[in-house]
Amino acid sequence: MAFEITAKDLAGRVGKLYTKSGVIETPTLFPVVDPRKQEIPLSIIKQYFGQVITNSFFVYRLTGGRVVDVKKLLGWDGIIMTDSGAYQILRYGTIDVDPDEILVYQDKIGTDIGVILDLPFDYEEPYDSALLKVEETIRRAKRAATTLLDKLSMLVVGPIQGGVYFDLLARSAREISRLGFPILAIGSPTTLLEEYRFDVLLEAVLHVKANITREAPLHLFGAGHPLILPFAVALGVDLFDSASYILYARDNRIMLRDRTLRLDDVRTEYLPCSTKLCYKTVKELREMTQEERTLLIAEHNLAVLREEILEIRQRIHEGTLWEYLEIKARAHPTLYRFLKSLGRYKRLIEEYDPETHPQPHGLMLFSDTASSRPEPFRHRMRLANTHPTSKIAIVLNIAEKPYNRSWEYLYVKKVAGDRAHVLFYDPVFGIVSEEVAEVYPLSQNEAEGEDEAARAHAYEWLSQYDIILAYNIDLPILSKKVVKLQSLEEVSLYI
């Protein structure tokens, strides 16, 4: 097994995951298929995704524990992942199979990626009970890693549990990460997704990402909606699985890139999309049998999920994943709230985010979320390691970029020479010194509004100077001599 990363942006990455049956390009999604009854032909799924996930416990029960070729059973010739039956534990409390037995069984039936039998739980689980399940999952993972991992021909996933208890998540992530599983996974998000608690789920992802090895691909179980996918990828998730495409279809729910639309709520003649489904009139759809309609909606949902995955990959290659999050965040308050609060983890995001891309682009910055981005944080960390070249600062607030090519700078430099340190006030980055004014992305951006963190940074940085000459900006700094210049000609009076 190998995981090859080909592009990165924020903590997201495009990569190639090599399995014994072929290569998976990440990020991607595994549509869930039921071995007992599949309502949508696998040939249709194959048009959109080259990998699926099925439940090995269902196969085990279906065959009486007899070893079969799972691909032949399903009629699937692509890459296949099998779950262990843990979701049935979440729903029913227990299943009658030994953890080691079901893991070995997954390998014997020809699985490419298998999962150990962990103990999942929803966010309403009491802490004491959750702790016991986390400890048991870790115990099972250690046993599998010690006695089985080297004997299996499939890739094995190490699930990380903890629910909304972030201390348990962090402990589980550290313990599972050091065991050598080729793939790690975050379990039990389904109930959070059902209630649109996106911010809680995404914070859980961050706690996991902060406590695992960088190299391992990360899977998020049960996440399959276009709204959540780009955010999870931006935080480091590489793989997803979901039955949402068919579950939504049974309920006449139609996925769009920014929301879910119920067929009963459509008031236009056609749906606002461009898949096969959308060329049928709404009247025709309503008159179909439930079976026909479910098939069409399910295929549409698959197409929308694929489109979202492709968009995310392209955004990572471009280095515009954050800008995409800005767009998606406005679709739901919990996503917007999360994006604004992501600054609490900006040090973690900055560690993963590449400083530049093969083809750098100008950043689009918005004051309400800019302080959460890694680029301003990175700039301020770098500036903290430099020292003023003079005790006199001239601060210019100008629009032209690069700042050090503006006529204002050229004039001030001619008058002051090296007797003053020329600085620029940027509404997002804060203080930008003349020495780095052309360093990417300090001049290669468009900003809307002023970030409060930028002004706070300016005050902190300017505290190092004895005299501050400010042009086109108010700087009410106490205990410092601040001169507000009415014109640049006044510079010569103080230098």
C-alpha positions in Angstrom: 0.0 0.0 0.0 1.1 3.5 -0.7 -0.6 6.9 -0.4 0.9 9.4 -2.8 0.0 13.1 -2.4 -0.1 15.1 -5.6 -1.5 18.5 -4.5 -2.3 20.2 -1.2 -4.3 23.2 0.0 -5.1 24.0 3.7 -5.1 20.5 5.2 -6.8 19.1 2.2 -4.9 17.0 -0.4 -5.4 15.3 -3.7 -3.7 11.9 -3.7 -3.6 8.4 -5.0 -4.4 5.5 -2.7 -3.0 2.2 -4.1 -4.9 -1.0 -3.3 -4.5 -4.5 -4.6 -7.3 -4.0 -7.1 -6.3 -0.5 -8.4 -5.8 3.1 -7.5 -8.3 5.5 -5.9 -7.9 9.2 -6.5 -8.7 11.1 -3.3 -10.6 12.9 -2.0 -13.4 10.6 -2.9 -16.6 8.9 -1.7 -17.6 5.2 -1.4 -21.3 4.8 -2.2 -22.8 2.3 0.2 -24.4 -0.8 -1.4 -26.5 -3.4 0.4 -25.6 -7.0 -0.5 -29.2 -8.1 0.4 -31.0 -5.6 -1.9 -29.5 -3.0 -4.2 -32.1 -0.6 -5.5 -29.9 1.1 -8.1 -27.8 -1.1 -10.5 -24.1 -1.1 -9.8 -23.6 -0.4 -13.5 -25.1 3.1 -12.8 -22.9 3.6 -9.7 -19.9 2.7 -11.8 -20.5 5.7 -14.1 -19.9 8.0 -11.2 -17.6 6.2 -8.8 -15.0 3.4 -9.2 -15.3 2.1 -5.6 -18.1 1.1 -3.3 -18.5 0.0 0.3 -20.7 -2.8 1.6 -21.4 -4.4 4.9 -19.4 -7.6 5.5 -21.6 -8.6 8.4 -24.6 -8.6 6.0 -22.5 -10.8 3.7 -21.6 -13.0 6.6 -25.2 -13.5 7.6 -26.4 -13.9 4.0 -23.9 -16.7 3.4 -24.0 -18.3 6.8 -20.4 -17.4 7.3 -19.3 -19.2 4.1 -16.5 -17.6 2.2 -17.6 -16.1 -1.1 -16.1 -13.7 -3.6 -17.8 -10.5 -2.5 -17.2 -8.8 -5.9 -19.0 -11.7 -7.7 -21.7 -11.6 -5.1 -22.4 -7.9 -5.8 -21.6 -8.0 -9.5 -18.9 -5.4 -9.0 -15.5 -5.3 -10.7 -14.0 -2.1 -9.1 -12.4 -1.5 -5.8 -14.5 -2.6 -2.8 -14.4 -1.6 0.9 -16.3 -3.5 3.6 -17.5 -2.3 6.9 -17.4 -4.7 9.8 -21.0 -4.3 11.0 -20.3 -1.6 13.6 -23.2 0.5 12.3 -25.5 -2.3 13.3 -24.0 -2.1 16.8 -25.0 1.6 16.8 -28.5 0.8 15.8 -29.2 -2.5 17.7 -26.6 -2.5 20.5 -24.8 -5.7 19.6 -24.1 -8.2 16.8 -23.3 -11.9 17.1 -19.8 -12.0 15.6 -16.3 -12.1 16.9 -14.2 -9.0 16.1 -11.2 -11.0 14.9 -13.4 -13.4 12.9 -15.2 -10.6 11.0 -11.9 -8.9 10.2 -10.4 -12.1 8.8 -13.6 -12.8 7.0 -13.4 -9.5 5.1 -10.0 -10.5 3.8 -11.1 -13.9 2.7 -14.0 -12.6 0.7 -11.7 -10.4 -1.4 -12.1 -7.0 0.2 -9.6 -4.3 -0.8 -10.1 -2.2 2.3 -11.5 -3.7 5.5 -12.4 -2.2 8.9 -12.0 -3.6 12.4 -15.1 -4.1 14.5 -15.2 -1.0 16.6 -17.9 0.2 19.1 -19.5 3.3 17.7 -22.0 5.5 19.6 -24.0 8.7 19.0 -23.5 12.1 20.6 -26.1 11.4 23.3 -24.0 8.6 24.8 -23.2 9.3 28.5 -19.5 10.0 29.1 -18.8 7.0 31.2 -20.3 4.6 28.7 -18.5 6.4 25.8 -15.2 6.0 27.7 -15.8 2.2 28.0 -16.5 1.9 24.3 -13.5 4.0 23.3 -11.2 1.8 25.5 -12.7 -1.4 24.0 -12.2 -0.1 20.5 -8.6 0.7 21.3 -8.1 -2.8 22.8 -9.5 -4.4 19.7 -7.4 -2.2 17.5 -4.2 -3.2 19.4 -5.1 -6.8 19.1 -5.7 -6.6 15.4 -2.5 -4.6 14.8 -0.5 -7.1 16.9 -1.9 -10.4 15.7 -3.6 -9.9 12.3 -2.4 -6.8 10.4 0.7 -8.4 8.8 -1.3 -11.5 7.8 -4.0 -9.8 5.8 -3.8 -8.9 2.1 -6.2 -6.0 2.3 -5.8 -2.5 3.7 -7.2 -2.3 7.2 -8.9 0.8 8.7 -8.3 1.8 12.3 -11.5 3.6 13.5 -11.2 6.5 15.9 -14.1 6.9 18.4 -15.0 9.6 20.9 -18.2 11.2 19.6 -18.5 14.8 20.9 -16.1 14.1 23.8 -13.0 15.7 22.4 -10.7 14.4 25.1 -11.8 10.9 24.2 -11.3 11.6 20.5 -7.8 12.9 21.0 -6.8 9.9 23.2 -8.4 7.5 20.7 -6.6 9.3 17.8 -3.2 9.1 19.4 -3.6 5.4 20.4 -5.0 4.2 17.1 -2.5 6.3 15.0 0.5 4.7 16.5 -0.6 1.2 15.7 0.4 1.2 12.0 -3.0 1.0 10.3 -2.7 2.0 6.6 -6.0 4.1 6.9 -7.5 5.9 9.9 -11.2 6.7 10.2 -13.5 8.9 12.3 -16.6 7.1 13.4 -20.1 7.9 14.5 -20.9 11.2 12.8 -24.3 10.2 11.4 -26.5 11.7 14.1 -24.7 15.0 14.0 -25.1 15.1 10.2 -28.8 14.3 10.5 -29.3 17.3 12.8 -27.1 19.6 10.7 -24.6 20.1 13.6 -21.9 20.6 11.1 -19.8 22.8 13.4 -19.6 20.1 16.1 -18.6 17.4 13.6 -15.9 19.6 12.0 -14.4 20.4 15.3 -14.3 16.7 16.1 -12.4 16.2 12.8 -9.9 18.9 13.9 -9.2 17.1 17.2 -8.5 13.9 15.3 -6.3 15.6 12.8 -4.2 17.2 15.5 -3.5 13.8 17.1 -2.7 11.5 14.1 0.2 11.0 11.8 0.3 13.2 8.7 0.9 10.4 6.3 -2.2 8.2 6.8 -5.3 8.7 4.7 -8.3 9.8 6.9 -11.8 8.4 6.3 -15.0 10.0 7.7 -17.8 7.5 8.0 -21.3 8.3 7.0 -20.7 11.8 5.5 -22.3 12.2 2.1 -23.7 15.7 1.4 -22.2 18.3 -0.8 -22.3 20.9 2.0 -20.1 19.0 4.4 -17.6 17.5 2.0 -15.4 20.5 1.1 -15.1 21.5 4.8 -14.1 18.0 5.9 -11.5 17.8 3.1 -10.1 21.2 4.0 -9.5 19.8 7.5 -7.7 16.7 6.2 -10.3 14.1 5.4 -9.5 12.1 2.3 -12.2 9.4 2.1 -16.0 9.3 2.7 -18.7 6.8 2.5 -22.5 7.3 2.5 -25.8 5.8 1.5 -27.3 9.3 1.3 -27.8 9.0 -2.4 -30.4 6.3 -2.1 -31.7 7.2 1.4 -32.6 10.7 0.1 -34.0 9.3 -3.1 -36.5 7.0 -1.2 -37.8 10.1 0.5 -38.0 12.2 -2.7 -35.1 14.4 -1.6 -32.9 15.8 -4.3 -29.4 16.9 -3.6 -28.1 20.2 -4.9 -24.7 21.6 -4.4 -25.8 23.9 -1.6 -29.0 22.4 -0.2 -31.5 19.5 -0.3 -34.7 20.0 -2.2 -37.9 18.0 -1.6 -39.8 17.2 -4.7 -43.0 18.3 -3.0 -41.5 21.8 -2.6 -40.5 22.4 -6.2 -42.6 25.1 -7.8 -40.8 25.4 -11.2 -41.5 23.3 -14.2 -38.0 21.8 -14.2 -35.6 21.2 -11.4 -32.7 23.7 -11.1 -30.0 21.3 -12.2 -28.6 19.6 -15.3 -28.5 15.8 -14.8 -30.7 13.2 -16.5 -33.3 13.8 -13.8 -33.5 17.5 -14.5 -34.6 17.1 -18.1 -37.8 15.5 -16.9 -40.6 17.9 -15.9 -41.6 18.0 -12.3 -45.0 16.9 -13.3 -43.6 13.8 -15.0 -41.5 13.0 -11.9 -44.5 13.2 -9.6 -46.5 10.9 -11.9 -43.8 8.2 -12.0 -44.0 5.1 -9.8 -42.0 5.4 -6.6 -39.5 2.8 -7.9 -38.9 4.7 -11.2 -38.5 8.0 -9.4 -36.2 6.6 -6.7 -33.9 5.3 -9.4 -33.7 8.6 -11.2 -33.2 10.7 -8.0 -30.5 8.3 -6.7 -28.6 8.6 -9.9 -28.9 12.3 -9.8 -27.6 12.4 -6.2 -24.6 10.3 -7.3 -23.9 12.8 -10.1 -24.1 15.7 -7.7 -21.8 14.1 -5.2 -19.3 13.3 -8.0 -19.5 16.9 -9.2 -18.8 18.1 -5.7 -15.8 15.8 -5.4 -14.4 17.0 -8.7 -14.9 20.6 -7.7 -13.0 20.0 -4.4 -10.1 18.4 -6.2 -9.8 21.2 -8.7 -10.0 23.8 -5.9 -7.0 22.1 -4.2 -5.0 22.1 -7.4 -5.8 25.8 -7.8 -5.2 26.7 -4.2 -8.7 28.2 -3.9 -10.2 25.8 -1.4 -10.7 28.5 1.2 -12.5 30.7 -1.3 -14.8 27.8 -2.0 -15.5 27.4 1.7 -16.4 31.1 1.8 -19.1 30.3 -0.8 -20.4 27.1 0.8 -20.4 28.6 4.4 -23.3 30.9 3.5 -25.5 28.0 2.8 -25.9 27.1 6.5 -25.4 29.1 9.7 -23.4 26.3 11.4 -20.9 26.2 8.6 -20.5 30.0 8.6 -20.1 29.9 12.4 -17.5 27.2 12.1 -15.5 29.1 9.4 -15.4 32.2 11.5 -14.3 30.3 14.5 -11.6 28.3 12.7 -9.0 30.9 13.8 -8.8 29.0 17.0 -7.0 26.2 15.1 -5.1 28.4 12.6 -1.8 27.2 13.9 -2.7 23.6 13.0 -4.1 24.6 9.6 -1.0 26.7 8.9 1.2 23.7 9.5 -0.5 21.7 6.8 -1.2 24.5 4.3 1.4 24.9 1.6 3.0 28.4 1.5 2.4 28.6 -2.3 1.2 26.6 -5.2 2.7 25.7 -8.6 0.6 28.5 -10.1 -0.1 31.1 -7.3 -3.2 33.2 -7.6 -4.4 36.3 -5.9 -6.3 35.7 -2.7 -9.9 36.9 -2.2 -10.2 38.0 1.4 -13.3 39.0 3.4 -13.0 40.7 6.8 -15.4 38.5 8.7 -13.5 35.3 8.0 -10.0 36.5 7.1 -8.6 36.2 10.6 -9.2 32.4 10.4 -7.2 32.0 7.3 -3.6 30.6 7.6 -2.0 33.3 5.4 -2.4 36.3 7.8 -1.3 34.2 10.7 1.8 33.0 8.8 2.7 36.6 7.9 2.5 37.8 11.5 4.6 34.9 12.7 7.3 35.7 10.2 7.2 39.4 11.1 7.6 38.6 14.8 11.1 37.2 13.9 12.2 40.5 12.4 13.3 43.8 14.0 12.7 47.5 13.2 15.5 49.2 11.2 14.8 52.5 12.9 13.0 54.0 15.9 10.9 56.1 13.5 8.1 54.5 11.6 6.2 55.9 8.6 2.9 54.0 8.2 1.2 54.4 4.8 -2.4 53.3 4.2 -2.6 53.2 0.4 -4.6 51.2 -2.2 -2.0 50.6 -4.9 -0.2 47.2 -4.9 2.5 46.2 -4.7 2.8 48.8 -2.0 6.5 49.5 -2.6 5.8 50.5 -6.2 3.4 53.2 -5.3 4.2 56.9 -5.8 3.6 57.4 -2.1 6.3 55.0 -1.1 8.8 56.2 -3.7 8.3 59.8 -2.5 8.6 59.0 1.2 11.7 56.8 0.5 13.3 59.6 -1.4 12.7 62.0 1.5 13.4 59.8 4.5 16.0 57.4 3.0 17.1 54.9 5.7 16.3 57.3 8.6 12.8 55.8 9.0 11.3 52.4 8.6 8.5 52.5 6.0 5.5 50.3 6.8 2.2 49.7 5.0 -1.1 49.1 6.7 -3.0 46.2 5.2 -6.7 45.7 6.2 -6.2 41.9 6.5 -2.5 41.3 7.1 -1.9 44.2 9.4 1.6 45.7 9.2 3.5 45.0 6.1 7.1 46.2 6.1 8.8 47.7 3.1 11.2 44.8 2.8 8.5 42.2 2.2 5.9 44.2 0.4 6.2 42.1 -2.8 6.3 38.7 -1.0 3.3 36.5 -1.9 0.5 37.0 -1.0 1.0 40.4 0.8 0.3 42.4 -2.4 -1.4 39.6 -4.4 -4.8 39.8 -2.9 -8.1 41.6 -3.0 -9.7 42.4 0.4 -13.2 43.5 1.4 -13.5 45.3 4.7 -11.0 45.6 7.6 -10.2 42.7 9.9 -10.1 43.7 13.6 -7.1 41.3 14.1 -5.2 43.4 11.5 -5.5 46.6 13.5 -4.7 44.7 16.7 -1.5 43.4 15.1 -0.7 46.9 13.9 -0.9 48.3 17.4 1.3 45.5 18.8 4.0 45.9 16.1 4.1 49.7 16.3 4.7 49.6 20.0 8.4 49.1 19.2 8.9 52.6 17.7 9.5 55.9 19.4 7.8 58.1 16.7 5.1 57.0 14.3 4.1 59.1 11.3 0.8 57.9 10.0 -0.6 58.8 6.6 -4.3 58.2 5.7 -4.9 56.2 8.9 -5.9 56.8 12.5 -3.6 55.1 15.1 -4.7 56.1 18.6 -1.8 54.4 20.4 -1.3 55.4 24.0 2.1 56.3 25.3 3.5 56.7 21.8 4.1 59.9 19.8 1.8 59.5 16.8 1.7 62.2 14.2 -1.1 62.1 11.7 0.2 63.5 8.5 -2.1 65.7 6.5 0.2 65.4 3.4 3.4 63.5 2.6 5.3 66.8 2.4 5.2 66.9 6.2 7.5 63.9 6.4 10.5 66.1 6.0 9.5 68.0 9.2 10.1 64.9 11.4 13.0 63.1 9.7 
